[in-house]
Amino acid sequence: MNEREFQISVDIAAPPESVWSVMYEVERWHEWTPSVRGIRVLGKKPLTIGSRVLVRQPKFPPAVWTVTALAPGRRFDWKSGAPGMWVHASHAIEPTAAGSLVRLRLRYEGALGGLFARWTRDITNRYLSYEAEGLKQRSESLVR
């Protein structure tokens, strides 16, 4: 991993289908992570490749993300951009003997990507931690 890439993994004591049901319902993320104020799918639901999603996060301007890859039950990727920069994010679930392993990744590209990655390093790591912990708590609460 380099200075433009961020990643966190979390073991979740819930089957992948339970984790997916929480992760895929993006408009409810604000209920389980303080890193999101609100998310709105722009257009038809559910998410498909090409879906556009408006994400509002504390300390960042609203951003439109476009779904670039989707493997139902396993992962989705999306990207957002601004002049001189692209941000790619991946949300992946793998089955384990105890439930699921989730990997959340964020990568900055473009002429300004490295600068923005350095500038936002602390908040990016904090938000990934919030999302991993919130996803774990919400998913595990479904199977209790």
trRosetta pair geometry for C-beta under 8 A, 3 or more apart (Angstrom, degrees):
i j d omega theta_ij theta_ji phi_ij phi_ji
1 5 4.5 -130 -156 89 87 121
1 6 7.7 98 -172 -86 133 19
1 7 6.2 -126 -101 11 144 118
2 5 5.5 81 50 15 63 103
3 114 6.5 55 97 -148 111 86
3 117 5.9 126 139 116 76 128
3 118 6.2 12 165 -75 122 86
3 121 7.8 -51 -165 -94 83 122
4 107 6.0 51 131 -161 91 68
4 108 4.5 -120 -162 59 92 87
4 109 7.1 89 169 -73 142 45
4 113 5.6 41 -138 138 124 107
4 114 5.5 -65 -77 -97 108 65
4 117 4.6 -144 -120 -42 54 171
5 105 7.0 -19 -166 -167 94 98
5 106 7.2 157 -154 85 48 53
5 107 4.8 -6 -105 -105 79 85
5 108 7.8 -142 -66 22 42 70
5 117 7.9 3 -17 -147 27 144
6 105 7.0 155 85 -156 56 50
6 106 4.5 -5 58 57 103 98
6 107 7.6 -165 25 -71 65 46
6 117 7.7 -171 -31 -151 104 101
6 121 7.8 170 -82 -140 123 63
6 124 5.1 -152 -49 139 170 120
6 125 6.2 -137 -148 -79 127 67
6 128 5.9 -157 143 -37 119 152
7 103 6.5 -10 -166 -171 104 94
7 104 6.9 160 -151 85 53 54
7 105 4.7 -7 -102 -105 89 79
7 106 7.6 -169 -70 24 50 63
7 128 7.6 175 -173 -168 10 155
8 103 7.6 168 86 -150 41 51
8 104 5.2 -5 58 56 86 101
8 125 7.8 121 -56 -150 119 64
8 128 4.4 147 1 147 129 116
8 129 6.2 -174 -111 -78 164 54
8 131 7.9 135 63 69 134 95
8 132 4.9 -98 120 -47 129 146
9 101 6.2 0 -173 -178 109 96
9 102 6.7 164 -153 85 57 49
9 103 4.9 -19 -99 -98 87 73
9 104 7.7 -179 -82 20 38 67
9 132 7.6 96 130 -131 9 137
10 101 7.5 164 82 -154 37 54
10 102 5.2 -12 58 58 86 98
10 104 7.9 17 5 -1 102 104
10 132 4.1 150 -32 -175 138 107
10 133 7.2 -163 -114 -69 153 43
10 135 7.0 133 70 74 145 109
10 136 5.3 -101 153 -62 137 120
11 96 6.8 -52 -137 45 95 161
11 98 6.6 25 -180 84 118 126
11 99 7.0 106 176 63 78 107
11 100 7.4 154 -158 86 49 49
11 101 5.7 -27 -101 -101 63 72
11 136 7.9 54 85 -118 42 120
12 19 5.5 110 89 -89 154 125
12 99 5.3 -116 100 121 62 131
12 100 4.6 -15 61 66 102 98
12 101 7.5 174 18 -88 79 22
12 102 6.0 38 -11 -9 122 111
12 135 7.0 -72 -86 123 141 90
12 136 4.9 -148 -104 -121 93 73
12 139 5.1 16 -177 87 138 140
12 140 6.3 -141 -168 -54 84 92
13 98 5.9 -57 -109 156 75 96
13 99 4.6 175 -139 -27 26 152
13 140 5.3 50 65 -114 87 110
13 143 7.4 -139 120 72 77 137
14 18 4.2 -98 165 83 116 134
14 19 5.6 140 93 -51 112 85
14 99 5.0 66 38 -160 27 128
14 100 6.1 -31 76 12 67 115
14 139 4.2 -157 47 148 155 99
14 140 5.2 -140 -41 -86 114 50
14 142 6.4 68 -138 61 140 101
14 143 4.7 177 -118 -4 91 137
15 18 5.2 96 60 6 73 101
15 19 7.3 -144 100 -2 38 89
15 95 7.4 -1 -155 -121 69 97
15 99 6.0 -108 -69 -146 33 69
15 100 6.6 96 -178 -43 18 105
15 143 7.2 131 8 -87 81 142
16 19 5.5 -58 -145 41 37 111
16 20 5.9 40 157 -23 71 106
16 73 6.3 68 134 177 114 85
16 74 7.3 5 180 -94 136 54
16 93 4.8 131 -140 143 97 128
16 94 7.5 -104 -93 126 124 9
16 95 5.1 -72 -31 -78 125 81
16 99 7.8 152 -44 167 55 61
16 100 4.8 135 -81 -98 64 119
17 20 5.6 -49 -141 36 31 115
17 21 6.5 39 156 -27 62 101
17 73 6.3 -23 -98 -134 69 101
18 21 5.8 -50 -152 27 31 113
18 22 7.0 24 152 -11 61 103
18 100 7.9 -149 61 -14 88 138
18 139 5.3 115 126 -162 99 86
18 142 4.9 177 -161 88 116 135
18 143 5.7 -29 -112 -49 171 108
19 22 6.0 -62 -159 38 34 107
19 23 6.0 23 153 -13 71 115
19 93 5.2 153 99 -120 132 139
19 99 7.8 112 -38 159 122 101
19 100 4.7 -97 -14 66 151 170
19 102 6.2 -154 -176 -68 143 120
19 135 6.8 53 -152 168 90 105
19 139 4.5 16 -97 -128 66 146
20 23 5.7 -61 -135 45 31 106
20 24 5.4 24 170 -18 71 116
20 72 7.5 78 -172 178 141 59
20 73 5.0 -40 -93 -128 168 43
20 74 7.5 -6 -94 -31 126 24
20 93 6.0 -107 -66 17 85 161
21 24 6.4 -50 -127 39 19 106
21 25 6.6 15 165 -16 54 114
21 142 7.3 135 73 -135 128 171
22 25 6.4 -70 -154 35 24 105
22 28 7.8 -102 -155 88 61 120
22 32 7.2 -14 -171 30 117 163
22 135 6.1 144 114 -145 130 74
22 138 4.9 139 -140 112 143 120
22 139 5.0 -114 9 -75 149 81
22 142 7.2 -144 -52 -24 114 140
23 26 8.0 7 161 -73 45 68
23 76 7.8 168 136 26 110 107
23 91 5.6 173 -175 156 128 135
23 93 7.1 -167 16 -47 157 122
23 102 7.5 -179 -75 -130 142 134
23 135 6.2 33 -79 -136 89 123
24 46 7.3 15 161 -171 111 126
24 47 6.7 -142 -166 31 84 126
24 72 7.8 38 -105 -138 147 71
24 76 7.1 108 -109 -8 78 136
25 28 4.7 3 129 26 109 116
25 29 7.8 171 102 -46 68 67
26 29 5.7 -15 -163 -25 51 114
26 39 4.8 -93 146 122 93 150
26 41 6.9 111 69 -60 117 96
26 47 6.8 77 0 -53 124 134
26 53 6.1 -16 116 -150 154 148
27 39 5.2 -135 -103 88 44 90
27 40 6.4 58 -114 -104 102 40
27 41 6.3 -72 -57 -12 113 92
28 31 5.0 -25 176 13 80 123
28 32 7.4 41 135 3 85 101
29 32 6.5 -85 -160 50 42 86
29 33 5.6 -30 173 35 86 110
29 36 4.4 21 115 65 112 162
29 39 5.5 50 32 2 116 133
29 131 7.7 -11 -162 -125 116 95
29 134 7.9 83 -165 118 72 141
30 33 7.3 -81 -114 60 23 68
30 36 4.8 -116 -81 109 65 95
30 37 6.0 14 -115 163 122 17
30 38 5.3 -5 -53 -84 146 47
30 39 6.9 -174 -29 3 96 82
31 138 7.6 95 104 -104 99 136
32 134 4.0 135 145 175 85 107
32 135 6.9 110 125 -71 133 39
32 137 6.7 -175 -159 75 109 102
32 138 4.2 -27 -121 -51 155 134
33 36 5.3 60 84 16 102 99
33 127 7.9 74 166 -164 122 70
33 130 4.8 109 -160 138 94 98
33 131 4.9 21 -125 -97 154 56
33 133 7.9 126 -109 68 88 76
33 134 3.7 -149 -75 31 78 165
33 135 7.4 3 -58 -38 118 72
34 58 7.4 -13 157 4 80 135
34 130 5.4 -100 51 -156 80 142
34 134 7.7 179 2 -65 62 138
35 57 6.0 -11 165 -141 66 109
35 58 7.3 -112 -144 30 37 95
35 126 7.5 165 -91 116 112 77
35 127 3.7 113 -133 -145 136 87
35 128 8.0 97 -91 -38 169 24
35 130 4.3 149 -28 79 109 137
35 131 5.6 -59 42 -51 141 89
35 134 7.9 -144 18 4 98 143
36 39 6.1 -23 -173 -35 130 102
36 55 6.8 -74 -131 -162 100 92
36 56 7.2 93 -167 78 65 60
36 57 5.8 -52 -106 -98 47 78
36 131 7.9 75 -21 -92 107 97
37 56 4.3 -65 67 113 108 102
37 57 6.2 174 3 -107 89 20
37 58 6.1 121 -48 -49 108 70
38 55 8.0 173 93 -153 50 39
38 56 4.6 15 54 47 83 119
39 53 6.0 4 -173 175 101 109
39 54 6.9 163 -154 85 50 56
39 55 5.2 -5 -108 -107 89 68
39 56 7.2 -154 -71 24 46 72
40 53 7.1 166 83 -159 40 64
40 54 4.7 -5 57 55 91 105
41 44 7.9 -65 140 93 121 26
41 45 5.2 99 90 -84 156 95
41 47 6.7 -128 -116 -76 130 77
41 51 6.2 -31 -152 180 103 120
41 52 7.7 121 -165 83 57 49
41 53 5.4 -34 -106 -106 56 84
42 51 7.8 146 57 180 68 71
42 52 4.4 -37 60 93 116 99
42 53 6.5 -165 7 -91 84 25
42 54 5.8 85 -45 -21 110 96
42 64 7.2 -17 2 -135 145 109
43 51 6.5 -155 70 -139 118 73
43 52 6.3 81 8 42 120 90
44 48 7.7 0 94 14 106 117
44 51 7.6 -108 73 -110 71 99
47 51 4.7 -127 -143 39 64 162
47 53 7.4 -10 -107 -60 109 126
47 67 5.5 132 -176 -65 105 157
47 70 6.6 179 125 -108 100 140
47 76 6.6 23 126 -135 143 160
48 51 5.3 119 49 -37 57 106
48 67 6.7 154 96 81 28 145
48 70 6.5 -116 -152 23 37 164
49 67 5.5 -131 -121 113 34 101
49 68 6.8 31 -144 -165 87 16
49 69 6.8 18 -105 -101 105 20
49 70 5.3 -137 -57 11 79 112
50 66 6.7 -23 -147 -171 30 100
50 67 6.4 -32 28 66 23 90
51 66 7.2 161 82 -152 43 54
51 67 4.5 31 49 12 89 123
52 64 5.5 -2 -174 -175 104 108
52 65 7.3 155 -156 79 54 42
52 66 5.4 -23 -100 -97 71 75
52 67 7.9 -124 -67 3 29 78
53 64 7.0 146 72 -157 39 58
53 65 4.8 -25 64 63 96 93
53 66 7.7 172 18 -82 77 27
53 67 7.2 72 -10 -40 114 89
53 78 6.8 -32 35 -149 122 160
54 62 6.0 3 -173 180 96 114
54 63 7.6 159 -151 83 52 35
54 64 5.6 -30 -94 -97 64 72
54 65 8.0 172 -86 19 16 75
55 62 7.0 161 80 -157 45 64
55 63 5.3 -20 60 65 96 85
55 64 7.7 157 15 -99 77 21
55 65 5.6 33 -9 -6 122 116
55 80 7.6 -90 34 -70 122 149
56 62 5.0 -27 -93 -104 79 88
57 60 4.5 20 75 44 106 116
57 63 7.8 -10 12 17 105 107
57 127 7.0 17 -162 -127 137 143
59 123 6.1 -115 100 -147 147 153
60 63 6.8 -32 141 -20 118 115
63 80 4.6 43 164 -169 121 152
63 82 8.0 -75 -121 -52 106 101
63 87 7.9 -7 179 49 156 134
64 80 6.3 153 82 -127 44 98
65 78 4.2 58 163 145 112 130
65 79 6.6 158 -153 75 76 21
65 80 4.5 -58 -93 -61 69 102
65 89 7.3 -32 -141 34 138 120
66 78 6.0 167 79 -158 32 87
66 79 5.9 -24 57 59 85 75
66 80 7.3 145 9 -81 71 53
67 70 5.9 24 168 -53 124 112
67 76 6.0 -41 -142 -176 107 114
67 77 7.2 114 -159 81 59 50
67 78 4.9 -48 -95 -94 45 95
68 77 4.9 -53 64 101 95 100
68 78 6.0 148 4 -115 84 33
68 79 5.5 38 -30 -3 134 103
68 88 7.6 -46 30 -135 149 97
69 75 7.0 -4 115 114 107 104
69 76 6.5 172 92 -152 65 46
69 77 4.1 32 43 33 102 111
69 90 8.0 -2 61 -117 122 92
70 75 7.6 -165 -140 98 32 61
70 76 4.8 8 -108 -112 72 92
70 77 7.8 -130 -59 28 50 66
71 74 4.1 -36 108 64 111 115
71 75 4.9 31 46 47 105 82
71 76 7.4 -161 30 -71 58 55
73 93 7.4 -101 155 68 50 128
74 92 6.7 -5 157 -150 71 73
74 93 5.8 -140 -148 59 37 86
74 94 7.9 45 -149 -83 85 49
75 90 6.6 -4 -170 -173 117 89
75 91 6.2 164 -150 87 66 56
75 92 4.0 -6 -102 -106 116 73
75 93 6.6 -166 -67 19 66 68
76 90 7.9 -176 97 -148 36 52
76 91 5.6 0 57 55 73 103
77 88 6.7 0 -176 -175 109 92
77 89 6.7 169 -153 89 63 49
77 90 4.7 -18 -102 -102 92 74
77 91 7.4 -179 -81 20 44 67
78 88 7.8 175 93 -151 35 53
78 89 5.7 -9 61 59 77 95
79 86 5.8 -4 -175 -176 119 103
79 87 6.5 160 -156 82 65 50
79 88 4.8 -23 -100 -100 95 67
79 89 7.3 169 -88 17 44 69
80 86 7.4 155 82 -158 38 58
80 87 5.0 -11 61 57 86 102
80 89 8.0 17 5 -1 96 108
81 85 6.3 171 -151 96 69 59
81 86 4.6 -27 -98 -105 101 66
81 87 7.0 -177 -81 16 47 70
81 110 7.7 108 -141 -36 100 153
82 85 5.1 6 60 60 85 102
82 112 7.7 -64 88 76 101 138
83 112 7.6 58 107 11 63 142
84 110 5.2 139 159 151 46 122
84 111 4.5 -71 -158 62 96 101
84 112 3.8 67 125 -1 117 114
84 113 7.7 -153 139 -30 73 67
85 108 6.4 -27 -160 -165 105 95
85 109 7.0 142 -157 79 54 50
85 110 4.2 -163 -102 68 35 137
85 111 7.3 -98 -63 56 67 60
85 112 4.4 -72 -54 74 109 98
85 113 4.7 149 -131 -71 89 70
85 116 5.7 42 -127 7 157 147
86 108 7.4 150 81 -159 51 47
86 109 4.5 -11 59 61 98 102
86 110 5.3 126 7 -28 73 118
86 113 6.8 -23 47 -83 56 125
87 106 6.6 -11 -174 -168 98 93
87 107 7.3 156 -157 80 51 45
87 108 5.6 -20 -103 -101 74 67
87 109 7.7 -174 -78 22 28 73
87 113 7.6 167 -77 -126 65 99
88 105 7.9 -9 112 115 87 96
88 106 7.3 157 84 -155 52 44
88 107 4.7 -13 59 59 100 97
88 109 6.9 38 -8 -6 107 113
89 104 7.5 -12 -170 -172 95 79
89 105 6.7 165 -153 88 49 58
89 106 5.0 -8 -102 -102 83 74
89 107 7.8 -179 -76 20 40 67
90 103 7.2 -4 110 109 105 94
90 104 7.3 168 86 -153 62 36
90 105 4.3 6 49 52 103 104
90 106 8.0 -157 22 -66 68 38
91 102 7.3 -14 -170 -168 73 103
91 103 8.0 168 -151 85 30 55
91 104 5.9 4 -108 -110 68 75
92 102 6.9 156 84 -154 50 55
92 103 4.7 -8 61 56 103 95
92 104 8.0 -171 27 -73 69 36
92 105 7.7 15 6 3 108 105
93 100 5.3 -25 -163 -165 99 124
93 101 7.4 143 -158 75 49 47
93 102 5.4 -20 -99 -99 69 77
94 100 6.7 140 71 -160 44 67
94 101 4.6 -16 61 59 99 98
94 102 7.9 -175 21 -77 69 32
94 103 7.6 35 -5 -6 106 103
95 99 7.8 -124 -151 143 60 26
95 100 6.2 -50 -111 -102 40 66
95 101 8.0 6 87 17 6 80
96 99 5.9 4 61 62 95 45
96 100 6.1 161 16 -105 94 10
96 101 5.1 87 -40 -26 125 95
100 139 7.5 -70 46 154 136 154
102 132 6.7 174 91 -132 118 81
102 135 6.2 -87 86 114 172 143
102 136 7.8 -145 30 -69 132 79
104 128 5.4 174 103 -151 127 95
104 131 5.9 126 -118 99 169 126
104 132 5.9 -131 10 -71 133 93
106 124 6.2 -136 81 -168 150 117
106 128 6.7 -126 -2 -77 122 120
108 113 3.5 164 148 -170 93 94
108 114 6.8 170 104 -63 122 31
108 116 5.7 -170 -146 77 150 104
108 117 4.2 -148 28 -60 146 109
109 113 4.7 -168 89 -71 8 166
110 113 4.3 118 52 -30 72 107
112 115 5.3 -60 -163 46 62 114
112 116 5.6 59 142 -22 87 107
113 116 5.9 -60 -143 40 28 107
113 117 6.0 31 158 -23 66 109
114 117 5.6 -53 -145 35 29 114
114 118 6.5 26 157 -16 64 105
115 118 6.0 -58 -152 37 29 108
115 119 6.1 26 153 -19 65 113
116 119 5.5 -57 -141 40 31 114
116 120 6.0 1 167 6 68 114
117 120 6.6 -72 -138 51 20 89
117 121 6.6 55 155 -73 60 79
117 124 7.4 -24 -147 -8 61 163
118 121 5.9 -14 -151 -35 30 113
120 123 5.2 -65 -168 54 78 105
120 124 5.0 84 129 -33 95 104
121 124 5.9 -63 -144 36 22 111
121 125 6.4 17 162 -14 62 108
122 125 6.1 -59 -150 38 27 107
122 126 6.3 25 154 -17 64 110
123 126 5.5 -54 -144 40 34 114
123 127 6.1 34 157 -20 68 106
124 127 5.9 -54 -144 37 28 108
124 128 6.4 28 156 -18 63 105
125 128 5.8 -53 -146 36 30 111
125 129 6.4 32 153 -19 63 106
126 129 5.7 -57 -153 36 31 113
126 130 6.4 34 150 -21 66 103
127 130 5.5 -47 -146 34 36 114
127 131 6.3 34 155 -18 66 105
128 131 5.8 -55 -147 38 31 110
128 132 6.3 31 155 -19 66 106
129 132 5.8 -54 -143 37 30 109
129 133 6.1 21 161 -11 66 110
130 133 6.2 -64 -146 43 25 104
130 134 5.9 21 160 -16 65 115
131 134 5.9 -57 -138 42 26 110
131 135 6.0 28 161 -20 63 109
132 135 6.0 -57 -147 36 24 110
132 136 6.4 27 154 -21 61 108
133 136 5.6 -53 -149 34 31 115
133 137 6.4 27 156 -16 65 106
134 137 5.9 -55 -145 38 30 108
134 138 6.1 23 160 -13 66 110
135 138 6.1 -58 -141 42 27 105
135 139 5.9 22 162 -16 64 114
136 139 6.2 -63 -142 40 21 106
136 140 6.1 13 164 -12 62 114
137 140 6.2 -61 -141 41 23 105
137 141 6.2 28 158 -26 62 109
138 141 5.8 -56 -150 30 28 114
138 142 7.1 34 151 -26 60 100
139 142 5.9 -52 -163 21 35 114
139 143 7.5 10 152 -2 64 106
140 143 6.2 -68 -155 43 40 99
140 144 6.7 54 149 -42 71 99
141 144 5.8 -40 -147 9 38 118
